[in-house]
Amino acid sequence: MFGVLNGVRIVEQGTFITGPCAGMMLADLGADVIKVESTGNGDPYRSFKSGFYSAHFQAYNRNKRSICLDLKGDEDKQVFYDLIRQADVYIQNFRPGAAARFGADYETLKAINPGLVYCSISGFGQDGPYAKRPVYDSVAQAVSGFLGVAIDPEQPRFIGPALADAITGIYASLGITGALVERGRTGKGKLIEVSMLEAMMHFAVEPFMGYFALGELPTGVDRPRLAQAYIVRCKDEKLFAFHLSSLDKFWDALVEATGATHLASDPRFAIRQKRIDNYLELSDELNAVFGQHDRKDWVERFAAFDVPYAPINSIPEVVDDPQVAHLGMIVPVEERSEGAAFSVRPAFSFDRQRAAAVKAAPTVDEDGAMIRRALARDKESWPEKSAAGALEKTA
């Protein structure tokens, strides 16, 4: 694992995706993330399909340790507070007000550890007319306007991955790292609040600026039309994508690569603005052209031309992709007792070094006994605290 956050201890009390994703991002950077789960079956995402170790849970909980605590009981609550005393960061994604009911609200934890960076993730924010409403990924995508500019209004379909969940978790991790840097200067903790609505609106900032600056009402086809991005179906029914952007050289190269000189001479497509205005007509023409050959033939042909292109890969095709192999994106999962043997590594490198493996997501309460013993013997086995001191030394 990377060591840029070595010495940072995070207590994550997250469920499903937003909180666990934030914790995973920091764990991937080397932080010691202790996942606090409820006694019994733990994070409900463990049993998203079946059993207590779903692939979905594995995706967002690697590189962590797990302890199960019953915060309704005095003994386990004391263990929780001992963890908070040792922690640099606390993450939760409960509904507003829920943390206070078991003594995990900001004011309570701040009194225990004034240097704590406390991150609260919600659906719509901590207050306001929607604050108490339940929220999942699809709801946040819809209310934020993201879906309105991401889908085809004629054939509306949700986008596959849980984008709002994951993006909110990434925003939360960014806020946390910023707060840790500030704490290195001031020694003071910070309350961070981020909602799925706020994260997705910021993520979709470009269409908002189009609305504010130009009075445009963006739709799901505007971005690909203006960017001149196309998806075409080949003879073998496989899909192929390319993106021409605003440079005429890419259009010229596309015409040359396809041999479709009749398109270049068609007055509907003579200049970029006309290609934008006649986007659907050009899409139909291009589908007719690409329908003459299988996708593998187009991939081989386009390799010789300067066009931004790619096959629309399935997951197995991505795993076997030569560029993916070159980047070492698929890495082994270490210390696993069950679950997947491979995963996708963190996206970044430091000093040209990439993660060569990830640690398996913990099973339920896998590290509970060890963590309890460490706390009981006055934290003798824990690394010296803390991130604040480490950051002060480098400030």
N, C-alpha and C positions, 0 to 999 in steps of 0.2 A: 504494500500500500504506500501511497505518497506520504511524506512526512511534513508537509507544510502546515498542518494543524496538529502536529504531535504536541501532547501536553494539554490540549483542549478537551475537557470532559463535558459531554452533553447528556442530559437526561431527557429522553424523548418519550412522551406519553401520547403517541399518535396512533390513529387507527385508519384503516383503508389506505388512502394514497397521500393526501396533502402533507400531513405531519411526517409520516414515514419517508416520503420523498425528500423533504427538507433534511431530515436526519441522515438519509443515505448520501446526499450530496456532500455533506460535511464528513461523514465516515469515509467516503472515497478519498477525501483529502487528508486523512490520517487521524481525524478526531476519534476519541474513545466515546462511542455512542452507546449508552445503556438504555435499552428499550424497556420501559415499565409497562407491563401488561396486567390486566385484571386476572385474578385467580380463576382457575378453570381452564377455559379454552383460549384465553388471551385475545389478541387482536382478531376481530371477526373476519378480517380479510384472509386469515389463515385457512378458513373453511369456505372460501368463495365458491369453490366447485365441490370439493369433497375432502374428507380428512382434515388435518390441521397443519398442512404444509403445502398450500396451493402454489402453483407457479406464479400467480399474481402476487402473493405474499413474498415469495422469494425475490421477485423483481425489485422490490422497494426496501428490502430489509437486510441486504448483504452487509458485511463488514461491521455488524453490531453485536452486542451482547444482550441477553434477555433475562429479566427477573420479573416474576409475578408477585404482585402485592395486593392485599385487600385493604384499601385505604379507609374502609369503615371500621377497621380494628386498630386499636391503639398501638400495638406492637409493630404492625406493618407500616402504619403511618409514621412512626418514629424512624423506621428504616428509610422510608421515602425522604423524610426531612434530613437525615444524615447524608443521603445522596445529594440533596440540594446544597448542603453545606460544602460538599466537595466539588460541586458543578460550576462550570463557567456559563452554561447555556441550559435553558429549559424550553422545550417545545411541546405545545399541545394544540390539538385541533377540535376541541369540544364546541358544542353550541354555546353562545354567549350565556354566562351565568353558571354553567355547569361546573367549572373548575372550583368555584367558590364553595360549592356544596360539599366538597370533600377536602377543603383546605389547601387547594393548589392555585388560588388566585394570585395575582401579581403582588398585592400588598402583603399577603402572608409570607410568600416566598422571598420577597425583598427584605422583610424584617429578619429572616433567617440568614440571608446572604445578600448584603447590599451591592455586591459587585456582579450580581447575576444578570445575564442577558436573557430576558423573558420574551419568548415569541408565541403569540396567540394567533392562530389561523382560524378564520371563520368563512362562512359562505357569503354573507352580505354585509359584514361589519358587526361591530359590537353593539350598535344601537341603530335606531331608525325604524321605518315602517316595515322592513322586511327581516329585521335582525333575528326574530324567533322562528322564521320559516326553515324547514328542512331543505338542504341543498345537496345535490349531487352534480357530477361533472356536466351532464347534458343540460341541466337547468342553468348553471353558470354560463355555459357557452351561449345559451339562448338569450338570457337577460342582458348580457354584456354587449350584444351586438355582433359578437364574433361570428356566430352562425349565419347571421344575415349577410355577411360579406364573404363567407366561406363555402356556401352551398349554392347549388343551382336551384333557383326558386321554382323552376318548372318540375324538377324532380328532387324534392328535398329529402335528404338522408343525413343522419348523423355521421360525423367523421369517426372512424374506428377507434383510435387510441383515446384514452382519457386525458385529453389535452389540458383542460382547465385544472384538473387535479394536479397533474405533473408540473405545469407551468407555475401554478401558485406555490408549490413546494420549492421550486427553483428560485422564485422571487423571495420566498422566506429565507432561504439559505444565503442569498445575496445580502439581505438586510442584516442577518446575523453576523456575517463576516465583517460587514461595515461597522456594526456596533462593537465587535471585538477590537477592531483597529482603534476606534474612538476610546474604548476603555483602556487601551494601552497608553493613551495620552492623559486621560483624566482619572483613571482608577474607578470610575463609576459605571454601574450597570445601566441597563436601558430596557424599556418596554417597547417591543415591536408588535404592531398589529397589522396584519395583512389579510385581505379577504379575497375570495375567488373572483368576485365582481371587479374589485380594483385591479387585480392582476391581469384579468382578461381584457379589460378596457385599455390598460397600458400596453399590453401585448398587441392590441389592434389599433395602435395610435395612428397609423398612416391613414386609414379611412376616416378617422375622426378629423384629422387635419384637412383632408379633402373636403369634408363637410364645412369646417370652420372657415377655411381659406377661400374655397371656391363655390360653396353652396351646393356641392354635389350630394346626391343621395346614392351612396355606393350600393351595388348589388354583388351577388356572388360571381358574376361573370365579368365584372369590371377589371379586376386585377389581371386575369389572364388575357383579356382583350387588349388592354394597354401594354402589357408586357410582351404581347405576341407569344404566348405560351400555348402549346397545343398538345393534346393527347390524341393519338390516332391508333386505329386498329389495323393490324397487319393481316396477311392472308391466312395465317395459322390462328387467328383470333387473339393473339397476344398483343399487349399494348406497348406503345413506344411514345416517348415524350421528348419534346425539344422546346427551347426557350430562345427566341430571337432578339429580345430586348429592343433597344432603339438603334442598333448599329446596322446599317444597310449591308455590311459585309457578311453578316450571318444569313440574311435573306438570300444574297447572291450565292453563298456557299450551299444553302439548302437547295436552291434550284439546280445547281450543278451536281450535287450529290444524288438527287432524285432523278435528274434528267428531265424534269418537268418544265421544259422551256416555255410551254404554252402558258404557264402561270405568270411568268415574267412579262409576257406580252399582253396579258389580259388587263384592260384598262381599270378593272375593279381593284387590281392589286399592284398598280404601277408604282405607287409611293407608299411609305409607311402609314400615313394618315388614312389612305384608302383601305389599306389592309386592316387597320383598326375598325374603320366604319363598316367593312364587309367581313368581319371576323367569322361569323357563322358560315357565310358562303365559302370563304377560303378554307375553313375547317372541313367542309363537305368535299371540296376539291382535293385536299390533302389526304383525306381518308380514302378516296378513290385511288390515288396514286400509291399509297402505302399498302392498300389491299391487294396489290399485284405480286407481292413477295412476302416470304416469311420473315419474322422479326430478326432471326439470326443473320439473314442476308443483309438486312438494313443495318444491323450493328456492325457487321464487317465492312460494309460500304462506307458508313459514316466515319469510321476510324481514320479515314484518309482525308477528312475535310474538317475545317475549323467551324464546327457548329456545336453549341451546347446541347447535348443529347444524352439520353439514357433509356434503356429498357425499363419498364415499370416492373421491378423485380418482386417476386414472392419472397417470403422470409428464407426458405431454403436456397433460393438463388442468391440472396444477399450473403448468406453464410459462405457460399462457394465463390463469391466474387473475388477476382484477383487483387483489386485495390484494397478490399477489406482484409484480405490475407496479408498484403504488404504492410498495412497499418497495424496488424496484430490486434484487430478489434475483438476477436473471439478468444477468450482466455479461460483457463480451467478454474473451477470452483473448488477451493481448498477447504479442508476441515469439515467435509460434508458427511453426514450419516444417511441422508436420503436426498431426494430432489435432483435437480439438473446438475450435470457434470460440467457444463460450460455456461458462460454468460457473456454479456457485452461489457467490455472494460469501460472505465471512465473516459470521457471524451478528450481530456486535456493531457498534455505532457509538460514536464518541468525539466529544464536543462536537457531537453531531448530524451528524457526518460519517461516511459509509459508504464502503467500498471501491467504486470505480467500475469496476475491472478487476482481473484477476489475471494473473500472469505464467505463461506456459506451463511445464509440467513439463519439465525438461531432457531432451534426448536423451542417449544414452550418451556419457559423457566430454565433454559439450558445452563445459564450462568448464575442462577439465583443463589445456590448454596455457596459458591465461591465469593460472590459479592457480599453476602451476609457475613461470611467469615472474615473477609478483609475489613469490613466496617467494625466488626466486633473486636478485632485486635488493633484498633486504633489506626486503621488504614495503612499498615506496615507494607502491604504488597502493592499499594497504589503508587503511581508516579507522582513526583513532587508537583504540587499545584503551583502555578496555574498558567493559563494563557495570558492573563493580565501581566504577570511578571515577565513572561517571555517577550511579550510585545513591548513592554517598557524598556527592556534591554536593547531592543532593536530600534527604538524610536529615536 
